[in-house]
Amino acid sequence: MARAVMVRAVVAVAALCVAAAAFAQPAPAPKAQEPAAKATAKKTAVAKKPSPSKPVWAELTADQQMILAPLKPEWETLDVERKRKWIGIAKRYPKMQQQEQERVQKRMHDWASLTPAQRRQARENYREIAKVPPEKRGNLRQQWADYQALSPQERQSLEPPQAEPAPKKKKK
């Protein structure tokens, strides 16, 4: 029982570490609107498709496009704030050590391969780990290292069992 609890904690820590490593950023809080403004916004949203936020991919420099290449397929769907953060990373990129550049590229590629639901979960995990006091984060890193040292079979044995979907009821 204690091992199962520890395993679940390690798996949770692993998820939090992956999220923290993926440059996850919280989404900006939605601004409150007045009822009339909401109705107008809803009509406008239905009337036309949202245009891509600036800058569009073609407006990036060649260097920025090279650095941010893993994000190209989804660039036009990112909001302005996220684009700004990625561009900031691209600006810092040339000053990074080779090892750090490789890590950034790998993480960017990993991030780009996540589904929107996985990204939301990663952002949520990132926010949770950010709440952990710094002195306790070292313990989380150690637990993550312990988890990483396990064989794939041991990792799989630690995963909680998947719940089977409830059978659909037939209509009469």
C-alpha positions in Angstrom: 0.0 0.0 0.0 2.8 2.4 1.0 4.6 1.5 -2.3 1.5 2.3 -4.3 1.2 5.7 -2.6 4.8 6.4 -3.3 4.5 5.3 -6.9 1.5 7.6 -7.4 3.4 10.4 -5.9 6.4 9.7 -8.1 4.2 9.6 -11.2 2.5 12.9 -10.2 6.0 14.4 -9.6 7.1 13.2 -13.0 4.1 14.8 -14.6 4.8 18.0 -12.8 8.5 18.0 -13.8 7.6 17.4 -17.5 5.1 20.2 -17.3 7.6 22.6 -15.8 10.2 21.6 -18.4 7.8 22.4 -21.3 7.9 26.1 -21.0 4.3 26.0 -19.9 2.8 29.4 -19.3 -0.6 30.1 -17.8 -3.2 31.4 -20.1 -4.1 35.1 -19.5 -7.2 35.5 -17.3 -10.3 36.4 -19.3 -11.4 40.0 -18.9 -14.9 40.6 -17.5 -17.4 41.9 -20.0 -20.7 43.7 -19.6 -23.7 41.7 -20.8 -24.2 43.9 -23.9 -20.6 43.5 -24.8 -20.8 39.8 -24.4 -23.8 39.6 -26.8 -21.9 41.7 -29.3 -18.8 39.7 -29.0 -20.8 36.4 -29.4 -22.4 37.8 -32.6 -19.1 38.9 -34.0 -17.5 35.5 -33.2 -20.2 33.7 -35.1 -20.1 36.1 -38.0 -16.4 35.7 -38.9 -13.5 33.5 -38.2 -10.9 34.9 -35.9 -7.9 36.3 -37.9 -4.5 35.1 -36.9 -2.8 37.2 -34.3 0.3 39.2 -35.1 3.0 38.4 -35.9 2.1 35.8 -38.5 4.8 33.3 -39.4 5.9 35.1 -42.5 6.7 38.2 -40.4 9.2 36.4 -38.3 12.9 36.8 -39.2 14.7 33.9 -40.8 16.5 33.2 -37.5 13.3 33.3 -35.5 11.7 30.9 -38.0 14.7 28.5 -37.8 14.6 28.6 -33.9 10.9 28.3 -33.6 10.4 25.8 -36.5 8.8 23.1 -34.3 6.0 25.6 -33.6 5.3 26.5 -37.3 2.3 24.2 -37.8 0.4 25.8 -35.0 1.9 29.3 -35.0 -1.2 31.0 -36.5 -3.4 29.5 -33.7 -1.3 30.9 -30.8 -2.5 34.0 -29.0 -0.4 37.2 -29.0 0.9 36.6 -25.5 2.2 33.1 -26.3 3.8 34.3 -29.5 5.5 37.1 -27.5 6.9 34.5 -25.1 8.2 32.2 -27.8 9.8 35.2 -29.6 11.4 36.2 -26.3 12.9 32.7 -26.1 14.1 33.0 -29.7 15.8 36.3 -28.9 17.7 34.7 -26.0 18.5 31.6 -27.9 21.7 32.8 -29.7 23.3 33.6 -26.3 22.6 30.2 -24.8 25.2 27.5 -24.5 25.0 24.7 -27.1 23.7 22.2 -24.5 21.0 24.7 -23.5 20.0 25.3 -27.1 19.6 21.6 -27.6 17.5 21.3 -24.5 15.3 24.2 -25.7 14.8 22.6 -29.1 13.9 19.2 -27.6 11.4 20.8 -25.2 9.9 22.9 -28.0 9.5 19.9 -30.2 8.0 17.9 -27.3 5.6 20.8 -26.6 4.5 21.1 -30.2 3.7 17.4 -30.3 1.3 17.6 -27.3 -2.5 17.7 -27.9 -4.3 20.8 -26.7 -5.7 18.8 -23.7 -2.2 17.7 -22.8 -1.0 21.3 -23.0 -3.8 22.4 -20.7 -2.8 19.6 -18.2 0.9 20.6 -18.5 0.0 24.2 -17.7 -2.1 23.1 -14.7 0.8 20.9 -13.5 3.2 23.8 -13.9 1.0 26.1 -11.8 0.8 23.4 -9.1 4.5 22.8 -9.0 5.1 26.6 -8.8 3.1 26.6 -5.6 5.5 24.0 -4.0 8.1 25.8 -1.7 11.6 25.8 -3.3 13.0 23.7 -0.4 10.6 20.9 -1.2 11.2 21.0 -5.0 14.6 19.3 -4.5 12.7 16.3 -3.1 10.4 16.3 -6.1 13.5 16.3 -8.4 14.9 13.3 -6.5 11.6 11.4 -6.8 11.6 12.2 -10.5 15.2 10.9 -10.9 14.2 7.7 -9.0 11.2 7.3 -11.3 13.4 7.8 -14.4 15.8 5.1 -13.2 13.0 2.5 -13.2 12.6 0.1 -16.2 9.7 0.6 -18.5 8.0 -2.5 -17.0 8.4 -1.1 -13.4 7.0 2.2 -14.6 4.0 0.6 -16.2 3.3 -1.4 -13.0 3.1 1.8 -11.1 0.5 3.4 -13.3 -3.0 3.5 -11.9 -5.4 1.1 -13.6 -7.4 2.7 -16.4 -11.1 2.9 -15.7 -13.3 1.2 -18.3 -16.0 3.5 -19.8 -19.4 2.8 -18.5 -21.6 0.8 -21.0 -24.0 3.0 -23.0 -27.6 2.6 -22.1 -29.9 1.6 -25.0 -32.8 3.8 -25.7 -36.2 2.1 -25.6 
